[in-house]
Amino acid sequence: MNPLINEATSTVTLGWVLGVMTAIFFAAFLFWAWWAWAGRNKARWEADSRLPLNDGGES
């Protein structure tokens, strides 16, 4: 078989793999962003945002 055709088919296969991986990582990012902004996490984020200001004394 023509070496140029062999090279082209391996590039196409790699392109599909990279496309699928991009879609998976994008979906994971969207899930993480949805989870972070969900209303049930609001109290946790509020408490965590005050951690740097907590000097360990009485609150």
Summary of the structure (lengths in Angstrom):
residues: 59
radius of gyration: 23.5
end to end distance: 75.8
largest distance: 77.6
contacts: 94
relative contact order: 0.06
helix: 81%
strand: 0%
